[in-house]
């Protein structure tokens, strides 16, 4: 059921939860940009990550769940951008690391909760945040008792996509993602690790395969919002909200899926501390932004009429406790030492 125009216009997120604040978030120090592990957005680029990982030489421990990369150097950011926190382009070196091939699914998160009796931030606070077709651009509203279990108010044919076992776990906070990854024996990826894996050896393009969201045949390669506004989704990519984490094929030779979570369509959260940043220059938050976390990859909600966050440059920002229905994540970890060293 779509909200009435009056209801859609009356519900907007509090300023501290706004998914669009990243448009004006500057680097705090251009000489020390630390790449904190981002909170993974339910990204339109979930398939993207798979493609980026392909070009880096994988280590022997790669398996069906994760891929381990030998690391290397790449160019992060860009010199010409309307968003200050994407500038300037700078060289980054990444140490060997491992990263999940796909976003954490509802089934994955359910196993974690069953094993640990973990209670998420949204469950403790009593609500999560959603945006649905029919609402105004940038409008979000609270979902009473909403959580990863049921991240919407009204169930219909479209919102049931959130309930699939292979859908990305959404309406999770940065704290929830950190807890899950720790249970797995890992952590969230740093921004540098995420982008290195997603780029798959590409440079200077919005996506690892180029600058268009579709292939030569016009087929969508990721999940994002198509339409003049959020009043209606044109469904060009076949989805309104999230899609299964492996719904989109990876770039040839890649080993991860695009990151759009829910790219499945959700954004990816990354780690916030520079201590894990293997980059030579780091993107560190200012003191005023220290309670926020970076989200990378875009999401099913991202659109030309809002943040245009789907791609490899955009850096979203949200409070660590924020639990949106377009936030998802994947885990990373240290690469084991090669035998013989």
Buried (B, 14 or more C-beta within 10 A) or exposed (E): EBBEEEEBEEBBBEEEBBBBBBBEBEBBEEEBBBBBBBBBBBBBBBBBBBBBBBBBEBBEEBEEEBBBBBBBEBBBBBEEBEBEBBBBBBEBBBBBBBBBBBBBBBEBBBEBBEEEEBEBBBBEBEBBBBBBBBBBBBBBBBBEEBBBBBBBBEEEEBBEBBBBEBBBBBBBBBBBBBBBBEBBEBBBBBBBBBBBBBBBBBEEBBBBBBEEBBEEEEEBBBBBBBBEBBBBBEEBBEBBBBBBBBBBBBBEEBBBBBBBBBBBBBBBBBBBEBEBBBBBBBBBBEEEBEEBBBBBBBBBBBBEBBBBBBBBBBBBBBBBBBBBBBBBBBBBBBBEEEEEE
